[in-house]
Amino acid sequence: MTDTNEYTPPKVWVWNKPSGGRFANINRPIAGPTHEKVLPIGKHPLQLYSLGTPNGVKVTIMLEELLAKGHKGAEYDAWLIRIGEGDQFGSGFVAVNPNSKIPALMDRSGPKPIRVFETGAILVHLAEKFGEFLPTEPAARAECFSWLMWQMGSAPYLGGGFGHFYAYAPTKIEYAIDRFAMETKRLLDMLDRRLGESEYVAGPDYTIADIACFPWYGGLARFNQYGAAEFLSVHEYKNVQRWCDTLLARPAVRRGRMVNRLSGQPSEQLHERHDASDFDTKTADKIAAAAS
């Protein structure tokens, strides 16, 4: 170990200094809104408030897949929530998601609006609403839910753990990076083994388990998330790479990756989406660029 400064935790922790790192300006130990801000409402029944991070991309892929299946009721407005500017702490957003994390969904298709937060809950809500991407046979359904919850549980290790200490923390801590790199590689190995015996994550069919896993594990395996592709030797996970190729061949996946996106090439970004025509006449070129 190369860390030389030892830290002794106080008897009672008190928030009396900035946490440091990329997200120090939005980190705080309390919940609730910091300011009044009403959320916009568009013309469609489904109103999504999000950002093109791995968690946000799960939902936009799902919505684009439903539209590709012909479900007109899945038309949606995707409003941009700039988390670096604290939009998630506005009163309107907190009313939809008291956890102040993107994404948040308001389903206004019925007589009473329904709020849905946490990506696993949103994916299940949409899958059940439209009868797609969630098996009905009990064993297959249980397998799908198991992998969905596995992803929900693994995301903090990938993003909040490895991603934070490797890419965002103000100082590089060898113990923290080693600890979370080890866990991230274990999870990649687990997924790779699973995909060595199954075409998709939950079995022979494409499901919400794939939609949930792809933005996180595909981000590491194919899009150099956190600049860590070489560090994690992601090329070793051949079955994950094969699975990524399969999903990236789906136009809805490529479209979903573009919505609410603020990073990458301009051709990869569609900051807000309010109609299918927002992908405009350059859609084919944009989608091809998003796949590269």
VEXTORVO-400249 format. One record per residue: x, y, z of N, C-alpha, C in turn. Coordinates in steps of 0.1 Angstrom, whole numbers, plus 2048, in hexadecimal, padded with zeros to 3 digits. Example, Ala and Ser with C-alpha at 12.3 -4.5 7.8 and 13.67 -1.06 7.14 Angstrom:
<sites>
8847C784E87B7D384E8847DF84E
8807EA8478897F584788180084F
</sites>
This chain:
<sites>
8087F480080080080080980C800
8048177F980C8237F880682F800
7FA82D8067F483780D7FB83981A
7FF84581E80784882A7FF84F834
7F48568307ED85E83A7E2855840
7E285384D7D884B8547CD854859
7C184F8597B585785D7AE850868
7AC8578737A485187E79685887E
78C85087B77E85687B77B85C888
77486888976F86D89576486589B
7628678A875785F8AF74A8628A8
74786F8A573B87389E73F87B891
73A87688673D87C879735889878
73B8948747348A18717388A6863
72F8AA85C7318B084F7368BE850
7438C08507488CE8537538D2848
7548CA83D75D8CE8337588C7826
75C8CD81A7588C780D75E8B980C
7578B180575C8A38037678A27F9
7688AC7F07728AC7E576E8A37DA
7758A47CF77289C7C37688A37BA
76589C7AF75D8A27A474F8A77A9
74989F7B273B8A27B573A8A87C3
7458AE7C87448B47D67398BF7D7
7368C67CC72C8D17CD71E8CC7CF
71B8BF7CC70E8BA7CE70D8AF7D9
7188AC7DF7178A27EA7138A87F7
70A8A27FE7068A780B6FF89C813
6FF89D8206FA8928286EB89382C
6E489B8256D589C8276CE89B81A
6C189781C6B88968106AF8A280F
6A68A280569D8AD8046A18B77FA
6988C07F669C8CA7EC6A48D67F1
6AC8DC7E86B38E87EC6AD8F57E6
6A58F37DD69F8FF7D76918FB7D0
6899057CD67D9037C667F9037B7
67A8F87B167A8F87A26708EE79D
6678F379565C8EA7906628E3784
65E8D67836638CE77765A8D176B
6608D175F6588D37536508C6750
6458C874963D8BD74563A8BE736
63E8B472E63C8B472062E8AE71C
62D8AA70F6218A670A61E89770B
62888F70F62688170F62287C71D
61C87071E61886A72B625867734
63086472E63C86073664586C736
64887174265187C74465E87774B
66987874567687374A67F87F74D
68487F75A68D88A75E69B883761
6A58867596B087D7596BD883753
6C787B7536D487F74D6DA872747
6E287473D6E78687366F386173C
6F285E7496FB8567516F784874F
6FE83E7546FA8307536EC82E758
6E88347636DB8327696D0838760
6D384475B6C984A7526C7843745
6D283D7406D28367336C982A734
6C982373F6C08177416B281A73C
6AD82674169F82973E69C82D730
6A583572B6A383A71D6A582E713
6AE8257166AE81970D6A181170E
69C81071A68F80871C68480F714
68381C71567882370E67A8236FF
6868246FA6888226EC6858146E7
68880A6EF6857FC6EB6767FB6EB
66F8006F46607FF6F465A8066E7
6608116E465B8186D865E8106CB
66A80A6CB66E8016C06647F56BF
65E7F16CA6557E66CA6477EB6C5
6457F86C36397FD6BE62F8026C9
6348046D562C8086E062B8186E0
62181D6DA62082C6D961F8326E7
61982B6F06188316FE625833705
63082E6FF63D83070564483C701
63D8456F96428516F5645859701
65086170165486770E65B87570B
65B87D71566388971666F88671F
67B88871B68788772368D894726
68B8997326908A673769E8A473D
6A78AD73A6B48AD73F6B58B274E
6BB8AA7566BE8AD7646CD8AE765
6D28BA7676E18BC7686E58BB777
6EA8AF77A6ED8AC7886F88B478D
7028B878470D8C07897098CE78D
6FD8D27896F78DF78D6ED8DE798
6EA8D279C6E18D07A76D38D07A4
6CF8CD7976C18CC7936B98C279B
6C08B779F6BA8AC7A66B58B07B4
6B98BC7B86B58C07C66A98CB7C5
6A48CD7B96998D67B768C8CF7BD
6838D77C26778D27C966F8C97C0
66E8CC7B36668C47AA66C8B67A9
67A8B67A76808A97A567F8A17B2
6828A77BD68289F7CA67489A7CC
6698A07C765C89B7C965A88E7C1
66188D7B66608817AE66A8767B3
67687A7B76808717BD6868777C9
6818737D56868797E26958757E4
69A86C7DC6A98697DD6B28727D5
6AC87B7CD6B38857C66BE87F7BC
6BA8747B66C386D7AC6BB86C79F
6C286D7946BC86A7876BC85B785
6B385677D6A885D77769B85D780
69186577C68486478267A865778
66F85D77966585C76F65785F775
64F86776E64186A771639864766
63185A76962885476061A85A761
61686275760A86A75760086474E
60185774B5F88507425EA84D748
5E984D7555DD84975C5D6855762
5CB85376A5C485E7705CC86577B
5D685E7815DE86478B5ED861788
5F586C78760386A78460A86178E
61385978861B84F790629853790
63085579B63E85779B64584A79C
65084979665983D797667841797
66E83D7A167D8407A26848337A6
6918337A469A8287A4699820797
6A481E7906A381978269D80B781
6A080278B6997F578B68A7F678C
6857FF794677801795671806788
67881078267381577567380B76A
67D80376967E7F875F6727EE761
6707EA76D6657E17706587E776D
6567F47716497FB76E6467FB75F
6507FE75764E7FF74964C7F1743
6547E87486537DA7426457D4745
63F7D77516327D27546277DA74D
6297E674C61F7EF74561D7EB737
6287E87306277E57226297D671E
62B7CE72862C7BF7266387BB71D
6447C27206507BF71865C7BE720
6657B571C6737B47216737AF730
6687A97346687A2741660795740
66778A74266077D74065577B749
64B77374563F77074D640762754
64875974D64A74C75365274D760
64D74776B65374A778662748779
66873E77467673C77667E74676E
67A74976268075375A67F761760
67376476567077176C679773778
67B76878068376878C69276B788
69676477D6A47667786A6774774
69D77A76D69E78876869E791774
69679077E69679878A6A3797792
6A878B7926B57887996C0790793
6C17907866CC79777F6C97A6780
6BD7AA77F6BA7B97806BE7BE78E
6BB7B77986BE7BB7A66CE7BA7A8
6D47B07A26E27AF7A26E97BC79D
6E47C17916E97CD78C6E77D9795
6DB7DA79B6D87E57A46E17E57AF
6E47D97B46ED7D87C06FC7DA7BC
6FF7D77B070E7D97AC7117E77A7
7087EF7A370B7FC79E7138057A9
70F8047B671780C7BF7268097BF
7297FC7BD7377F87BC73E7FD7B0
7377FE7A573D80279873E811798
73381979B73382779A73882E7A7
73082B7B27348327BE74082D7C5
7458217C175181C7C775C81D7BD
75D8147B37698157AA76A8227A3
75F82679C75F83379476383F79C
75E8407A976184B7B176F84C7B5
7758417BA7838417BF78D8417B3
78983B7A879383A79D793847795
78784D79378685978A783866790
77B86679B7768727A077C8777AE
78186E7B67858727C379187C7C2
7928867CB79D8907CA7AB88A7CD
7AC87F7D37B98787D57B78697D2
7C28637CD7C28557C97C584D7D5
7BC8457DA7BE83C7E57C082E7E1
7CC8287E27CF81B7DD7C58117E2
7C38117EF7BA8077F57AC8077EF
7A68137EE7998157E97988107DA
7A28147D27A28107C47A38017C2
7AD7FC7CA7AF7ED7C97A27E67CD
79C7EA7D87907E37DD7857E37D3
7827EF7CD7777F07C477B7EB7B6
7877EB7B278B7E57A57897D67A6
78D7D07B178C7C27B377D7BE7B2
7747C67B97667C27B87607C47AA
7647CF7A375F7D17967637C678D
7707C278E7747B678576D7A9789
76A7A879576279C79975479C793
74E7A87937417A978D7427A777E
74C7AD77774E7AB76975079C766
75779576E75A78776C74D77F76E
74578377873877C77A72F77E76E
72E78A76972678C75D72B785751
73878574F73E77E74473B76F744
73C76975073975B75272B75874E
72276175371475F750711760741
71776A73A71576B72C71C761724
72575972A72B74E723721742722
71774272A70D73772A6FF73C726
6FE7497236F074E7206F2759716
6EA75A70C6EB7657026E9773708
6DF7737116DC7807186DE77E727
6DD78872F6E078773D6D677E744
6CA77F7416C07777496BC76A742
6C27677366BE75B72F6BF75D720
6B67567186B775770A6B1764704
6A976B70C6A27777076A778470D
6A678E7056AA79C7096A07A1713
6A47A671F69B7AA7296A07B7730
6987BB73969C7C77416A97C5749
6AD7B874B6BA7B57516C57BA748
6C47B873B6CE7BD7326CE7CC731
6C27D27316C17E07306C77E773D
6C67E17486CB7E67556DB7E4755
6DF7D97516EE7D67526F67DD747
6F17DF73B6F97E47306FF7F2733
6F87FC7376FE80973970A809742
70A80174D7158007567207F7751
71D7EB74E7287E174A72C7E473B
7237E87337277EC72572F7F9726
72C80272F73480E73174280B734
74580173C7527FD7407597F5734
7517EC72E7577E37247597E9717
7507F37137517F8705753807705
75080F70F75081D70E75A824718
76381C71D76E82172576982A731
75E82573775982C74376482F74D
76583B75276F83F75C77D83F756
77F83D74978C83C74379382F748
78C82574C79281975379280D74A
79080D73D79080173579D7F9736
7A88007357B57F97357B87F5744
7B57FD74D7B77FA75B7B07ED75F
7A47EB75B79C7E075E79D7D4755
7A57D674A7A77CB74079A7C673B
7917CF7367847CC7337837C3726
78E7C371E78E7BA71278E7AC716
7927A872279279A726784794727
77A79C72876D79772A76679571D
76978A716765788708756786707
75078071174177E71073A78B712
73F79371B7397A171D73A7A9710
7467A870A7487AF6FD73E7AB6F3
73C79E6F27327986E872479D6EB
72179D6F77137A26FC7127B16F8
71C7B96FB71C7C76F771A7C96E8
7207C16E071E7C26D27107BF6CE
70A7B56D46FC7B16D26F37BD6D5
6F57C36E06EC7CE6E56EE7DA6DC
6FA7DD6D96FD7E96D16F87E86C2
6F47DC6BE6EE7DA6B16DF7DE6B1
6DA7E16BD6CC7E46BE6CB7F46BD
6C47F96B36C28076B16BD80E6BE
6B38086C56AD80E6D16B88106DC
6C18076DD6CC8086E76D58146E3
6D88166D66E08216D26D982E6D3
6CC82E6D16C483B6D36C483E6E2
6C18346EA6C08366F86CD83C6FE
6D88386F96E583D6FE6E784C6FB
6E08516F26E185F6EE6D98696F6
6CE8646FC6C486D7026CA87270F
6C887F7116CD88771E6DC88671F
6E38837156F28817166F988F714
70389171D70A89E71C71989C719
71D89071872B88D71572D886708
73A88570373D87F6F773B8896EB
73B8836DF73A88B6D372C8916D2
72B89D6CD71E8A36CB71489A6C4
7198926BA7108896B370A87E6BC
71087C6C870B8726D17018786DB
6FE8856DA6F788B6E56E98906E0
6DF88D6E76D18926E56CD8976F3
6CF8A36F66CE8A87046C08A670A
6B68A97026A88A67056A189F6FA
6978976FE69088F6F36818916F6
67A8976ED66C8996EF6638936E3
66A88E6D96638886CE66D87F6C6
6698756C067286C6B86798756AD
67387F6A967988869F6858906A4
6878906B16928976B769F8916B3
69F8846AF6AB87E6AA6AF88369C
6A688A6966A68926896AC88967E
6AF8906736B38896676C1883667
6C88876726D68826736D687667D
6CA8706806CA86568A6D385A686
6D28566796DB84A6756E984D678
6EE8596756FC85C6776FF85C686
6F686268E6F886369C6F88556A3
6EF84D69F6EF83F6A46FB8386A1
70083969570C832691718837699
71884469B72384A6A47228456B2
7168446B771483F6C57198316C7
7198296BC71D81B6BD72B8196BC
7338236B87418226B67498246C2
</sites>
